[in-house]
Amino acid sequence: FREFVGDLFQRNALVRGELVLDGRIVDLSDIRCPVFNVYARNDHLVPASASRPLADHVASSDYSELEFDGGHIGIYVSRSAQQKVPPAIAGWLKARP
């Protein structure tokens, strides 16, 4: 857990291209598959300002995002989220072969 927090939160190693998994550097620009970035506007653990920049780091030509008006847990359990987020994800998936 300490290594995870140190690498991802304190050093931002993933975005900097310095994260090593299984002896290999993880390079976000290698991501070319469709990406659907779903994040909560009021997330206090992973702020929207930390989620939005993903678009600038992946090489996918099919990038979409959904910003939901909720928090870290609310995006999964709130009534509003249950009515909006799963259908949005399903629609995004159905639109891709």
C-alpha positions, 0 to 999 in steps of 0.5 A, a space after each residue: 500500500 505504501 508503494 502504491 501511494 508513493 508511486 501514484 499519489 506522491 510521485 505521480 509516476 504513472 503520468 510521468 512515465 516512471 511507473 514500473 510493473 513486472 519490470 516494465 514501464 507503464 506508458 499511458 501513450 501506449 493505450 490505443 483502445 477505446 477509453 471511457 473515463 467515468 469520474 465524479 465531479 465531487 470526488 474527494 479522493 480522486 478529484 475530477 481535476 486528476 481524472 480529466 487529464 487522462 485524455 491528454 496522456 492516452 493515444 486512443 482516437 476513441 476517447 469519451 468521458 462522463 463527469 457525474 455529479 457525485 462523490 467517490 462512493 456516490 457515483 456507484 451507490 446513489 439513486 441518481 448514479 444508478 439511473 444515469 451511470 450504468 445506462 451511459 456505460 452500457 450505451 458506450 459499450 454497445 456503440 463499439 463492436 
